[in-house]
Amino acid sequence: MTARQTDDLYVRYMEAFSASSEHTTNCPACQAGESCVQGEPIHERFARFQDAYNERQSKRQR
């Protein structure tokens, strides 16, 4: 029996989620729903990976 292959997209998606969550936890502006210079690229990266992962999942269900 072989080990299951790591899903690289999922791993990157979860890393981006973690970074986004951690930043928001420590950033009053992001907690208030405002943009901040440091948080914007972090949240954008998470959104891109989330979109890519969801798109792939929807294609698998068709």
PDB file of N, CA, C and O in Angstrom:
ATOM      1  N   MET A   1       0.852  -1.179   0.000  1.00  0.00           N
ATOM      2  CA  MET A   1       0.000   0.000   0.000  1.00  0.00           C
ATOM      3  C   MET A   1       0.893   1.237   0.000  1.00  0.00           C
ATOM      4  O   MET A   1       1.876   1.297   0.738  1.00  0.00           O
ATOM      5  N   THR A   2       0.556   2.205  -0.814  1.00  0.00           N
ATOM      6  CA  THR A   2       1.353   3.428  -0.894  1.00  0.00           C
ATOM      7  C   THR A   2       0.670   4.557  -0.129  1.00  0.00           C
ATOM      8  O   THR A   2      -0.544   4.561   0.069  1.00  0.00           O
ATOM      9  N   ALA A   3       1.485   5.504   0.287  1.00  0.00           N
ATOM     10  CA  ALA A   3       0.940   6.674   0.996  1.00  0.00           C
ATOM     11  C   ALA A   3       0.187   7.554   0.006  1.00  0.00           C
ATOM     12  O   ALA A   3       0.520   7.616  -1.177  1.00  0.00           O
ATOM     13  N   ARG A   4      -0.810   8.215   0.505  1.00  0.00           N
ATOM     14  CA  ARG A   4      -1.602   9.116  -0.334  1.00  0.00           C
ATOM     15  C   ARG A   4      -0.750  10.314  -0.756  1.00  0.00           C
ATOM     16  O   ARG A   4      -0.047  10.905   0.063  1.00  0.00           O
ATOM     17  N   GLN A   5      -0.818  10.656  -2.011  1.00  0.00           N
ATOM     18  CA  GLN A   5      -0.053  11.785  -2.529  1.00  0.00           C
ATOM     19  C   GLN A   5      -0.580  13.085  -1.914  1.00  0.00           C
ATOM     20  O   GLN A   5      -1.789  13.289  -1.800  1.00  0.00           O
ATOM     21  N   THR A   6       0.338  13.944  -1.527  1.00  0.00           N
ATOM     22  CA  THR A   6      -0.038  15.223  -0.932  1.00  0.00           C
ATOM     23  C   THR A   6      -0.706  16.112  -1.977  1.00  0.00           C
ATOM     24  O   THR A   6      -0.230  16.231  -3.106  1.00  0.00           O
ATOM     25  N   ASP A   7      -1.793  16.720  -1.591  1.00  0.00           N
ATOM     26  CA  ASP A   7      -2.518  17.652  -2.458  1.00  0.00           C
ATOM     27  C   ASP A   7      -1.896  19.038  -2.264  1.00  0.00           C
ATOM     28  O   ASP A   7      -2.234  19.757  -1.324  1.00  0.00           O
ATOM     29  N   ASP A   8      -0.980  19.401  -3.172  1.00  0.00           N
ATOM     30  CA  ASP A   8      -0.224  20.641  -3.040  1.00  0.00           C
ATOM     31  C   ASP A   8      -1.123  21.876  -3.019  1.00  0.00           C
ATOM     32  O   ASP A   8      -0.880  22.799  -2.241  1.00  0.00           O
ATOM     33  N   LEU A   9      -2.145  21.904  -3.851  1.00  0.00           N
ATOM     34  CA  LEU A   9      -3.044  23.059  -3.867  1.00  0.00           C
ATOM     35  C   LEU A   9      -3.738  23.205  -2.521  1.00  0.00           C
ATOM     36  O   LEU A   9      -3.847  24.316  -2.001  1.00  0.00           O
ATOM     37  N   TYR A  10      -4.205  22.112  -1.957  1.00  0.00           N
ATOM     38  CA  TYR A  10      -4.878  22.162  -0.662  1.00  0.00           C
ATOM     39  C   TYR A  10      -3.918  22.650   0.428  1.00  0.00           C
ATOM     40  O   TYR A  10      -4.297  23.459   1.275  1.00  0.00           O
ATOM     41  N   VAL A  11      -2.682  22.159   0.403  1.00  0.00           N
ATOM     42  CA  VAL A  11      -1.688  22.564   1.399  1.00  0.00           C
ATOM     43  C   VAL A  11      -1.433  24.064   1.303  1.00  0.00           C
ATOM     44  O   VAL A  11      -1.408  24.755   2.322  1.00  0.00           O
ATOM     45  N   ARG A  12      -1.242  24.575   0.078  1.00  0.00           N
ATOM     46  CA  ARG A  12      -1.008  26.011  -0.101  1.00  0.00           C
ATOM     47  C   ARG A  12      -2.236  26.826   0.311  1.00  0.00           C
ATOM     48  O   ARG A  12      -2.097  27.908   0.881  1.00  0.00           O
ATOM     49  N   TYR A  13      -3.423  26.317   0.028  1.00  0.00           N
ATOM     50  CA  TYR A  13      -4.673  26.967   0.426  1.00  0.00           C
ATOM     51  C   TYR A  13      -4.752  27.071   1.949  1.00  0.00           C
ATOM     52  O   TYR A  13      -5.097  28.127   2.479  1.00  0.00           O
ATOM     53  N   MET A  14      -4.438  25.999   2.645  1.00  0.00           N
ATOM     54  CA  MET A  14      -4.505  26.009   4.102  1.00  0.00           C
ATOM     55  C   MET A  14      -3.404  26.881   4.713  1.00  0.00           C
ATOM     56  O   MET A  14      -3.623  27.515   5.745  1.00  0.00           O
ATOM     57  N   GLU A  15      -2.232  26.918   4.089  1.00  0.00           N
ATOM     58  CA  GLU A  15      -1.173  27.816   4.565  1.00  0.00           C
ATOM     59  C   GLU A  15      -1.595  29.273   4.405  1.00  0.00           C
ATOM     60  O   GLU A  15      -1.358  30.096   5.290  1.00  0.00           O
ATOM     61  N   ALA A  16      -2.215  29.583   3.286  1.00  0.00           N
ATOM     62  CA  ALA A  16      -2.701  30.951   3.051  1.00  0.00           C
ATOM     63  C   ALA A  16      -3.816  31.302   4.033  1.00  0.00           C
ATOM     64  O   ALA A  16      -3.876  32.428   4.528  1.00  0.00           O
ATOM     65  N   PHE A  17      -4.702  30.341   4.318  1.00  0.00           N
ATOM     66  CA  PHE A  17      -5.761  30.563   5.305  1.00  0.00           C
ATOM     67  C   PHE A  17      -5.161  30.869   6.674  1.00  0.00           C
ATOM     68  O   PHE A  17      -5.591  31.789   7.369  1.00  0.00           O
ATOM     69  N   SER A  18      -4.168  30.082   7.040  1.00  0.00           N
ATOM     70  CA  SER A  18      -3.521  30.277   8.333  1.00  0.00           C
ATOM     71  C   SER A  18      -2.864  31.648   8.429  1.00  0.00           C
ATOM     72  O   SER A  18      -3.002  32.335   9.441  1.00  0.00           O
ATOM     73  N   ALA A  19      -2.152  32.048   7.381  1.00  0.00           N
ATOM     74  CA  ALA A  19      -1.500  33.362   7.374  1.00  0.00           C
ATOM     75  C   ALA A  19      -2.526  34.485   7.448  1.00  0.00           C
ATOM     76  O   ALA A  19      -2.330  35.466   8.165  1.00  0.00           O
ATOM     77  N   SER A  20      -3.614  34.340   6.710  1.00  0.00           N
ATOM     78  CA  SER A  20      -4.664  35.355   6.712  1.00  0.00           C
ATOM     79  C   SER A  20      -5.315  35.458   8.092  1.00  0.00           C
ATOM     80  O   SER A  20      -5.537  36.556   8.602  1.00  0.00           O
ATOM     81  N   SER A  21      -5.612  34.321   8.680  1.00  0.00           N
ATOM     82  CA  SER A  21      -6.237  34.305  10.009  1.00  0.00           C
ATOM     83  C   SER A  21      -5.308  34.891  11.060  1.00  0.00           C
ATOM     84  O   SER A  21      -5.730  35.676  11.909  1.00  0.00           O
ATOM     85  N   GLU A  22      -4.042  34.503  10.997  1.00  0.00           N
ATOM     86  CA  GLU A  22      -3.068  35.009  11.967  1.00  0.00           C
ATOM     87  C   GLU A  22      -2.916  36.527  11.840  1.00  0.00           C
ATOM     88  O   GLU A  22      -2.872  37.238  12.844  1.00  0.00           O
ATOM     89  N   HIS A  23      -2.836  37.011  10.609  1.00  0.00           N
ATOM     90  CA  HIS A  23      -2.719  38.461  10.427  1.00  0.00           C
ATOM     91  C   HIS A  23      -3.944  39.178  10.989  1.00  0.00           C
ATOM     92  O   HIS A  23      -3.809  40.164  11.712  1.00  0.00           O
ATOM     93  N   THR A  24      -5.126  38.690  10.661  1.00  0.00           N
ATOM     94  CA  THR A  24      -6.355  39.339  11.123  1.00  0.00           C
ATOM     95  C   THR A  24      -6.433  39.346  12.644  1.00  0.00           C
ATOM     96  O   THR A  24      -6.912  40.315  13.234  1.00  0.00           O
ATOM     97  N   THR A  25      -5.970  38.284  13.280  1.00  0.00           N
ATOM     98  CA  THR A  25      -5.976  38.207  14.740  1.00  0.00           C
ATOM     99  C   THR A  25      -5.169  39.331  15.365  1.00  0.00           C
ATOM    100  O   THR A  25      -5.501  39.821  16.444  1.00  0.00           O
ATOM    101  N   ASN A  26      -4.097  39.741  14.674  1.00  0.00           N
ATOM    102  CA  ASN A  26      -3.184  40.736  15.231  1.00  0.00           C
ATOM    103  C   ASN A  26      -3.299  42.122  14.603  1.00  0.00           C
ATOM    104  O   ASN A  26      -2.472  42.991  14.877  1.00  0.00           O
ATOM    105  N   CYS A  27      -4.313  42.341  13.766  1.00  0.00           N
ATOM    106  CA  CYS A  27      -4.430  43.614  13.059  1.00  0.00           C
ATOM    107  C   CYS A  27      -5.803  44.250  13.309  1.00  0.00           C
ATOM    108  O   CYS A  27      -6.814  43.767  12.799  1.00  0.00           O
ATOM    109  N   PRO A  28      -5.838  45.324  14.085  1.00  0.00           N
ATOM    110  CA  PRO A  28      -7.115  45.987  14.359  1.00  0.00           C
ATOM    111  C   PRO A  28      -7.843  46.463  13.096  1.00  0.00           C
ATOM    112  O   PRO A  28      -9.070  46.392  13.028  1.00  0.00           O
ATOM    113  N   ALA A  29      -7.103  46.943  12.106  1.00  0.00           N
ATOM    114  CA  ALA A  29      -7.741  47.421  10.872  1.00  0.00           C
ATOM    115  C   ALA A  29      -8.455  46.266  10.167  1.00  0.00           C
ATOM    116  O   ALA A  29      -9.604  46.410   9.750  1.00  0.00           O
ATOM    117  N   CYS A  30      -7.786  45.135  10.033  1.00  0.00           N
ATOM    118  CA  CYS A  30      -8.406  43.980   9.369  1.00  0.00           C
ATOM    119  C   CYS A  30      -9.580  43.432  10.184  1.00  0.00           C
ATOM    120  O   CYS A  30     -10.568  42.965   9.616  1.00  0.00           O
ATOM    121  N   GLN A  31      -9.471  43.488  11.493  1.00  0.00           N
ATOM    122  CA  GLN A  31     -10.579  43.050  12.339  1.00  0.00           C
ATOM    123  C   GLN A  31     -11.812  43.913  12.112  1.00  0.00           C
ATOM    124  O   GLN A  31     -12.941  43.440  12.239  1.00  0.00           O
ATOM    125  N   ALA A  32     -11.591  45.184  11.774  1.00  0.00           N
ATOM    126  CA  ALA A  32     -12.694  46.117  11.542  1.00  0.00           C
ATOM    127  C   ALA A  32     -13.181  46.066  10.092  1.00  0.00           C
ATOM    128  O   ALA A  32     -14.070  46.826   9.708  1.00  0.00           O
ATOM    129  N   GLY A  33     -12.595  45.165   9.285  1.00  0.00           N
ATOM    130  CA  GLY A  33     -13.011  45.040   7.893  1.00  0.00           C
ATOM    131  C   GLY A  33     -12.397  46.075   6.971  1.00  0.00           C
ATOM    132  O   GLY A  33     -12.860  46.266   5.847  1.00  0.00           O
ATOM    133  N   GLU A  34     -11.352  46.744   7.445  1.00  0.00           N
ATOM    134  CA  GLU A  34     -10.665  47.758   6.649  1.00  0.00           C
ATOM    135  C   GLU A  34      -9.430  47.139   5.997  1.00  0.00           C
ATOM    136  O   GLU A  34      -8.918  46.120   6.459  1.00  0.00           O
ATOM    137  N   SER A  35      -8.964  47.760   4.932  1.00  0.00           N
ATOM    138  CA  SER A  35      -7.736  47.300   4.288  1.00  0.00           C
ATOM    139  C   SER A  35      -6.531  47.817   5.058  1.00  0.00           C
ATOM    140  O   SER A  35      -6.583  48.876   5.682  1.00  0.00           O
ATOM    141  N   CYS A  36      -5.447  47.056   5.005  1.00  0.00           N
ATOM    142  CA  CYS A  36      -4.178  47.539   5.517  1.00  0.00           C
ATOM    143  C   CYS A  36      -3.098  47.099   4.542  1.00  0.00           C
ATOM    144  O   CYS A  36      -3.247  46.092   3.851  1.00  0.00           O
ATOM    145  N   VAL A  37      -2.027  47.848   4.492  1.00  0.00           N
ATOM    146  CA  VAL A  37      -0.967  47.608   3.518  1.00  0.00           C
ATOM    147  C   VAL A  37      -0.368  46.211   3.692  1.00  0.00           C
ATOM    148  O   VAL A  37      -0.115  45.527   2.700  1.00  0.00           O
ATOM    149  N   GLN A  38      -0.142  45.782   4.910  1.00  0.00           N
ATOM    150  CA  GLN A  38       0.460  44.484   5.158  1.00  0.00           C
ATOM    151  C   GLN A  38      -0.520  43.342   4.902  1.00  0.00           C
ATOM    152  O   GLN A  38      -0.128  42.288   4.400  1.00  0.00           O
ATOM    153  N   GLY A  39      -1.767  43.543   5.238  1.00  0.00           N
ATOM    154  CA  GLY A  39      -2.748  42.470   5.142  1.00  0.00           C
ATOM    155  C   GLY A  39      -3.301  42.230   3.754  1.00  0.00           C
ATOM    156  O   GLY A  39      -3.686  41.108   3.426  1.00  0.00           O
ATOM    157  N   GLU A  40      -3.345  43.262   2.937  1.00  0.00           N
ATOM    158  CA  GLU A  40      -3.972  43.122   1.619  1.00  0.00           C
ATOM    159  C   GLU A  40      -3.374  41.987   0.784  1.00  0.00           C
ATOM    160  O   GLU A  40      -4.130  41.167   0.265  1.00  0.00           O
ATOM    161  N   PRO A  41      -2.046  41.907   0.634  1.00  0.00           N
ATOM    162  CA  PRO A  41      -1.513  40.798  -0.173  1.00  0.00           C
ATOM    163  C   PRO A  41      -1.731  39.430   0.479  1.00  0.00           C
ATOM    164  O   PRO A  41      -1.881  38.427  -0.218  1.00  0.00           O
ATOM    165  N   ILE A  42      -1.747  39.389   1.782  1.00  0.00           N
ATOM    166  CA  ILE A  42      -1.980  38.126   2.490  1.00  0.00           C
ATOM    167  C   ILE A  42      -3.400  37.638   2.223  1.00  0.00           C
ATOM    168  O   ILE A  42      -3.609  36.467   1.906  1.00  0.00           O
ATOM    169  N   HIS A  43      -4.367  38.531   2.349  1.00  0.00           N
ATOM    170  CA  HIS A  43      -5.769  38.161   2.134  1.00  0.00           C
ATOM    171  C   HIS A  43      -6.052  37.869   0.660  1.00  0.00           C
ATOM    172  O   HIS A  43      -6.858  36.994   0.345  1.00  0.00           O
ATOM    173  N   GLU A  44      -5.400  38.592  -0.234  1.00  0.00           N
ATOM    174  CA  GLU A  44      -5.570  38.338  -1.675  1.00  0.00           C
ATOM    175  C   GLU A  44      -5.030  36.961  -2.040  1.00  0.00           C
ATOM    176  O   GLU A  44      -5.643  36.244  -2.830  1.00  0.00           O
ATOM    177  N   ARG A  45      -3.893  36.589  -1.473  1.00  0.00           N
ATOM    178  CA  ARG A  45      -3.312  35.267  -1.738  1.00  0.00           C
ATOM    179  C   ARG A  45      -4.275  34.181  -1.265  1.00  0.00           C
ATOM    180  O   ARG A  45      -4.524  33.209  -1.979  1.00  0.00           O
ATOM    181  N   PHE A  46      -4.815  34.353  -0.061  1.00  0.00           N
ATOM    182  CA  PHE A  46      -5.777  33.383   0.440  1.00  0.00           C
ATOM    183  C   PHE A  46      -6.982  33.286  -0.486  1.00  0.00           C
ATOM    184  O   PHE A  46      -7.433  32.182  -0.794  1.00  0.00           O
ATOM    185  N   ALA A  47      -7.504  34.406  -0.927  1.00  0.00           N
ATOM    186  CA  ALA A  47      -8.681  34.407  -1.809  1.00  0.00           C
ATOM    187  C   ALA A  47      -8.382  33.703  -3.126  1.00  0.00           C
ATOM    188  O   ALA A  47      -9.223  32.958  -3.631  1.00  0.00           O
ATOM    189  N   ARG A  48      -7.193  33.927  -3.693  1.00  0.00           N
ATOM    190  CA  ARG A  48      -6.822  33.255  -4.952  1.00  0.00           C
ATOM    191  C   ARG A  48      -6.747  31.747  -4.777  1.00  0.00           C
ATOM    192  O   ARG A  48      -7.257  30.999  -5.612  1.00  0.00           O
ATOM    193  N   PHE A  49      -6.116  31.292  -3.697  1.00  0.00           N
ATOM    194  CA  PHE A  49      -6.027  29.848  -3.460  1.00  0.00           C
ATOM    195  C   PHE A  49      -7.398  29.251  -3.162  1.00  0.00           C
ATOM    196  O   PHE A  49      -7.696  28.137  -3.595  1.00  0.00           O
ATOM    197  N   GLN A  50      -8.225  29.973  -2.436  1.00  0.00           N
ATOM    198  CA  GLN A  50      -9.574  29.490  -2.142  1.00  0.00           C
ATOM    199  C   GLN A  50     -10.373  29.346  -3.430  1.00  0.00           C
ATOM    200  O   GLN A  50     -11.049  28.338  -3.636  1.00  0.00           O
ATOM    201  N   ASP A  51     -10.298  30.345  -4.293  1.00  0.00           N
ATOM    202  CA  ASP A  51     -11.000  30.273  -5.580  1.00  0.00           C
ATOM    203  C   ASP A  51     -10.509  29.101  -6.417  1.00  0.00           C
ATOM    204  O   ASP A  51     -11.311  28.365  -6.993  1.00  0.00           O
ATOM    205  N   ALA A  52      -9.187  28.926  -6.484  1.00  0.00           N
ATOM    206  CA  ALA A  52      -8.614  27.834  -7.286  1.00  0.00           C
ATOM    207  C   ALA A  52      -9.042  26.472  -6.729  1.00  0.00           C
ATOM    208  O   ALA A  52      -9.404  25.571  -7.486  1.00  0.00           O
ATOM    209  N   TYR A  53      -8.998  26.334  -5.414  1.00  0.00           N
ATOM    210  CA  TYR A  53      -9.377  25.061  -4.797  1.00  0.00           C
ATOM    211  C   TYR A  53     -10.866  24.779  -5.018  1.00  0.00           C
ATOM    212  O   TYR A  53     -11.236  23.663  -5.381  1.00  0.00           O
ATOM    213  N   ASN A  54     -11.709  25.770  -4.805  1.00  0.00           N
ATOM    214  CA  ASN A  54     -13.150  25.581  -4.997  1.00  0.00           C
ATOM    215  C   ASN A  54     -13.484  25.268  -6.449  1.00  0.00           C
ATOM    216  O   ASN A  54     -14.355  24.443  -6.727  1.00  0.00           O
ATOM    217  N   GLU A  55     -12.796  25.920  -7.369  1.00  0.00           N
ATOM    218  CA  GLU A  55     -13.007  25.647  -8.792  1.00  0.00           C
ATOM    219  C   GLU A  55     -12.648  24.196  -9.119  1.00  0.00           C
ATOM    220  O   GLU A  55     -13.387  23.505  -9.820  1.00  0.00           O
ATOM    221  N   ARG A  56     -11.532  23.757  -8.612  1.00  0.00           N
ATOM    222  CA  ARG A  56     -11.121  22.374  -8.868  1.00  0.00           C
ATOM    223  C   ARG A  56     -12.111  21.386  -8.254  1.00  0.00           C
ATOM    224  O   ARG A  56     -12.442  20.370  -8.866  1.00  0.00           O
ATOM    225  N   GLN A  57     -12.573  21.683  -7.059  1.00  0.00           N
ATOM    226  CA  GLN A  57     -13.544  20.792  -6.418  1.00  0.00           C
ATOM    227  C   GLN A  57     -14.843  20.730  -7.212  1.00  0.00           C
ATOM    228  O   GLN A  57     -15.436  19.661  -7.349  1.00  0.00           O
ATOM    229  N   SER A  58     -15.281  21.856  -7.729  1.00  0.00           N
ATOM    230  CA  SER A  58     -16.537  21.861  -8.489  1.00  0.00           C
ATOM    231  C   SER A  58     -16.383  21.074  -9.787  1.00  0.00           C
ATOM    232  O   SER A  58     -17.337  20.436 -10.232  1.00  0.00           O
ATOM    233  N   LYS A  59     -15.208  21.108 -10.398  1.00  0.00           N
ATOM    234  CA  LYS A  59     -14.964  20.326 -11.616  1.00  0.00           C
ATOM    235  C   LYS A  59     -14.954  18.830 -11.319  1.00  0.00           C
ATOM    236  O   LYS A  59     -15.381  18.030 -12.152  1.00  0.00           O
ATOM    237  N   ARG A  60     -14.478  18.454 -10.161  1.00  0.00           N
ATOM    238  CA  ARG A  60     -14.441  17.037  -9.785  1.00  0.00           C
ATOM    239  C   ARG A  60     -15.835  16.481  -9.534  1.00  0.00           C
ATOM    240  O   ARG A  60     -16.066  15.284  -9.705  1.00  0.00           O
ATOM    241  N   GLN A  61     -16.755  17.334  -9.135  1.00  0.00           N
ATOM    242  CA  GLN A  61     -18.112  16.895  -8.812  1.00  0.00           C
ATOM    243  C   GLN A  61     -19.001  16.800 -10.036  1.00  0.00           C
ATOM    244  O   GLN A  61     -20.107  16.266  -9.949  1.00  0.00           O
ATOM    245  N   ARG A  62     -18.555  17.294 -11.156  1.00  0.00           N
ATOM    246  CA  ARG A  62     -19.375  17.274 -12.379  1.00  0.00           C
ATOM    247  C   ARG A  62     -19.402  15.913 -12.999  1.00  0.00           C
ATOM    248  O   ARG A  62     -20.043  15.718 -14.031  1.00  0.00           O
TER     249      ARG A  62
END
